């Protein structure tokens, strides 16, 4: 029974490490996007009898729009990390970690009752105009967190703000930490991770100065296969 090729096994390790770090960052950004599209608070608005009270939900995206925008930027940053090398890759990874820190700061900041009312009012206006908004429900069961009472809110009627950010706000924070970890680790390991093959670069850059990767070499094949596997939606760390 012969042992596996140690050279081939060693060549797979950097590929696996790069793929796992990229997947960590993508999973973190995905968690942020998922969490910000959930209801983080709602406004209970009293109505004249015999009409029932209405409940308007404000999503995390409406309350913290910067978080979703930074998460999308983080996904673009992951593509930049994959497409660059050496110093540029390290810079892209640092920017990725900074985007994660920005997401964490955004979702950790306090949200006032007036901000919830403004977001709920915009959602109610969008619904009344036939535009898909945050949604109007009829129950507030399961609400957690703090609450506050505002004066005249929706339709000039007394309203009560209830925060229900758990668990979505914590999930968004966990996603932000994953993006930060991905960026820090990619910056730290930038020099030891494989890069894209020169066949995927613009011709001018591929012909530029600097050490070239010989076509058909092991490094060229390994880095090209990472890009091809990710493009097909396959896991490049799986068994070959």
C-alpha positions as CSV (number, residue, x, y, z in Angstrom):
1,X,0.0,0.0,0.0
2,X,1.8,3.1,-1.2
3,X,1.7,6.4,0.6
4,X,0.2,9.5,-1.0
5,X,2.4,12.0,-2.9
6,X,3.7,14.4,-0.2
7,X,4.4,17.1,-2.8
8,X,0.9,17.0,-4.1
9,X,-0.5,17.0,-0.6
10,X,1.6,20.0,0.3
11,X,0.4,21.8,-2.8
12,X,-3.3,21.3,-1.8
13,X,-2.8,22.8,1.6
14,X,-2.5,26.5,0.5
15,X,-5.4,26.0,-1.9
16,X,-7.5,24.6,1.0
17,X,-6.5,27.5,3.3
18,X,-7.3,30.2,0.7
19,X,-10.7,28.6,-0.1
20,X,-11.6,28.3,3.6
21,X,-10.7,31.9,4.4
22,X,-12.7,33.1,1.4
23,X,-15.7,31.0,2.4
24,X,-15.4,32.4,6.0
25,X,-15.6,35.9,4.7
26,X,-18.5,35.1,2.3
27,X,-20.4,33.3,5.0
28,X,-20.0,36.3,7.3
29,X,-21.2,38.8,4.7
30,X,-24.1,36.5,3.9
31,X,-25.1,36.3,7.6
32,X,-25.2,40.1,7.7
33,X,-27.3,40.4,4.6
34,X,-29.7,37.7,6.0
35,X,-30.0,39.3,9.4
36,X,-30.6,42.8,8.2
37,X,-33.6,41.7,6.1
38,X,-35.4,40.5,9.2
39,X,-37.6,42.5,11.6
40,X,-35.6,44.2,14.3
41,X,-38.4,46.2,15.8
42,X,-42.1,47.0,15.4
43,X,-44.5,49.7,16.2
44,X,-47.9,48.9,17.7
45,X,-50.3,51.6,16.7
46,X,-53.6,52.0,18.5
47,X,-56.7,52.4,16.3
48,X,-60.2,53.8,16.9
49,X,-62.7,51.1,18.0
50,X,-63.8,48.7,16.6
51,X,-60.7,48.6,14.4
52,X,-57.9,46.4,15.8
53,X,-54.4,47.8,16.5
54,X,-51.9,47.6,13.7
55,X,-48.3,46.4,13.9
56,X,-45.7,47.7,11.5
57,X,-42.3,46.0,11.4
58,X,-39.0,47.8,10.7
59,X,-36.2,45.6,9.3
60,X,-32.6,45.8,10.1
61,X,-31.9,47.1,6.6
62,X,-34.3,50.1,7.2
63,X,-32.7,50.8,10.7
64,X,-29.1,50.2,9.8
65,X,-28.7,50.6,6.0
66,X,-24.9,50.9,6.3
67,X,-24.6,47.3,7.4
68,X,-26.1,45.8,4.3
69,X,-24.0,48.1,2.0
70,X,-20.8,47.2,3.8
71,X,-21.6,43.5,3.6
72,X,-22.0,43.9,-0.2
73,X,-18.7,45.8,-0.3
74,X,-17.1,42.9,1.7
75,X,-18.2,40.4,-1.0
76,X,-16.5,42.6,-3.6
77,X,-13.4,42.8,-1.3
78,X,-13.2,39.0,-1.3
79,X,-13.2,39.0,-5.1
80,X,-10.4,41.6,-5.0
81,X,-8.4,39.4,-2.6
82,X,-8.7,36.4,-5.0
83,X,-7.7,38.5,-8.0
84,X,-4.6,40.2,-6.5
85,X,-1.3,39.1,-5.1
86,X,1.5,40.1,-2.7
87,X,1.1,43.7,-1.5
88,X,-2.2,44.4,-3.3
89,X,-3.7,41.3,-1.8
90,X,-2.6,42.3,1.7
91,X,-4.1,45.8,1.1
92,X,-7.4,44.3,-0.1
93,X,-7.4,42.0,3.0
94,X,-6.9,44.9,5.3
95,X,-9.8,46.8,3.6
96,X,-11.9,43.7,4.0
97,X,-11.2,43.6,7.8
98,X,-12.0,47.3,8.0
99,X,-15.4,46.7,6.3
100,X,-16.1,44.0,8.9
101,X,-15.3,46.5,11.6
102,X,-17.6,49.0,10.1
103,X,-20.4,46.4,10.0
104,X,-19.8,45.6,13.7
105,X,-19.9,49.2,14.6
106,X,-23.1,49.8,12.7
107,X,-25.1,46.9,14.1
108,X,-23.8,47.6,17.7
109,X,-24.9,51.2,17.7
110,X,-28.0,52.1,19.6
111,X,-31.3,52.5,17.8
112,X,-33.7,55.1,19.0
113,X,-37.5,54.8,19.2
114,X,-37.8,57.7,16.8
115,X,-35.6,55.9,14.2
116,X,-37.9,52.9,14.5
117,X,-41.0,55.1,14.1
118,X,-39.5,56.8,11.0
119,X,-38.6,53.4,9.4
120,X,-42.1,52.0,10.2
121,X,-43.8,55.1,8.8
122,X,-41.8,54.7,5.6
123,X,-42.8,51.0,5.4
124,X,-46.5,51.8,6.1
125,X,-46.4,54.5,3.4
126,X,-44.8,52.1,0.9
127,X,-47.5,49.5,1.7
128,X,-50.3,51.9,1.2
129,X,-48.9,53.0,-2.1
130,X,-48.7,49.4,-3.3
131,X,-44.9,49.2,-2.8
132,X,-43.4,46.2,-1.0
133,X,-42.2,47.5,2.4
134,X,-41.3,45.9,5.7
135,X,-44.7,44.4,6.2
136,X,-47.7,44.8,8.5
137,X,-48.6,42.1,10.9
138,X,-51.2,41.6,13.6
139,X,-49.2,40.2,16.5
140,X,-46.3,41.1,18.7
141,X,-45.8,37.8,20.4
142,X,-42.2,36.8,21.2
143,X,-40.9,40.4,21.4
144,X,-37.7,40.8,23.4
145,X,-35.4,43.6,24.3
146,X,-36.3,47.1,25.3
147,X,-39.3,49.2,24.5
148,X,-40.3,52.8,24.4
149,X,-43.4,54.8,23.9
150,X,-43.7,57.6,21.4
151,X,-46.4,60.1,21.1
152,X,-48.1,60.7,17.8
153,X,-46.6,58.3,15.3
154,X,-48.4,56.5,12.5
155,X,-51.6,58.2,11.3
156,X,-51.4,60.5,14.3
157,X,-52.4,57.8,16.7
158,X,-50.5,56.7,19.9
159,X,-47.8,54.2,19.1
160,X,-45.6,51.8,21.1
161,X,-42.2,50.8,19.9
162,X,-40.9,47.3,20.8
163,X,-37.4,46.1,19.9
164,X,-37.2,42.5,18.7
165,X,-33.6,42.5,17.3
166,X,-32.7,39.2,19.0
167,X,-31.4,37.0,17.5
168,X,-30.9,38.8,14.2
169,X,-28.8,41.6,15.6
170,X,-26.4,39.2,17.2
171,X,-26.3,37.1,14.0
172,X,-25.3,40.2,12.1
173,X,-22.6,40.9,14.7
174,X,-21.3,37.3,14.3
175,X,-21.2,37.8,10.6
176,X,-19.2,41.0,11.0
177,X,-16.7,39.2,13.2
178,X,-16.3,36.5,10.6
179,X,-15.5,39.1,8.0
180,X,-13.0,40.7,10.3
181,X,-11.3,37.3,11.0
182,X,-11.2,36.5,7.3
183,X,-9.6,39.8,6.4
184,X,-7.0,39.6,9.2
185,X,-6.0,36.0,8.4
186,X,-5.8,36.8,4.6
187,X,-3.6,39.8,5.3
188,X,-1.4,37.7,7.6
189,X,-1.1,34.8,5.1
190,X,-1.1,36.8,1.9
191,X,2.4,35.9,0.9
192,X,1.9,32.1,1.4
193,X,-1.4,31.7,-0.4
194,X,-1.7,30.8,-4.1
195,X,-2.6,33.4,-6.7
196,X,-4.6,33.3,-9.9
197,X,-2.9,32.1,-13.0
198,X,-1.6,34.8,-15.4
199,X,-3.9,33.5,-18.0
200,X,-6.8,35.3,-16.2
201,X,-5.0,38.7,-16.1
202,X,-5.1,41.4,-18.7
203,X,-2.5,40.8,-21.4
204,X,-0.6,44.1,-20.5
205,X,-0.2,43.0,-16.9
206,X,0.7,39.5,-17.7
207,X,3.5,40.7,-19.9
208,X,4.7,43.3,-17.4
209,X,8.0,43.1,-15.3
210,X,8.4,40.7,-12.5
211,X,8.9,37.0,-12.0
212,X,6.4,35.1,-14.2
213,X,4.8,31.8,-13.3
214,X,5.8,29.2,-16.0
215,X,2.8,28.1,-18.0
216,X,2.0,24.5,-17.1
217,X,3.9,24.5,-13.8
218,X,2.4,23.0,-10.7
219,X,1.8,26.4,-9.2
220,X,0.1,27.6,-12.4
221,X,-2.2,24.5,-12.4
222,X,-3.0,24.7,-8.7
223,X,-4.0,28.4,-8.8
224,X,-5.9,28.0,-12.0
225,X,-7.9,25.1,-10.6
226,X,-9.0,27.1,-7.5
227,X,-10.5,29.8,-9.7
228,X,-12.1,27.3,-12.0
229,X,-13.6,25.3,-9.1
230,X,-15.0,28.4,-7.5
231,X,-16.5,29.6,-10.8
232,X,-18.3,26.3,-11.2
233,X,-19.6,26.5,-7.6
234,X,-17.5,23.5,-6.5
235,X,-15.5,23.2,-3.3
236,X,-11.8,23.2,-4.2
237,X,-10.9,21.7,-0.8
238,X,-12.8,18.5,-1.5
239,X,-11.2,15.2,-2.6
240,X,-9.9,15.1,-6.1
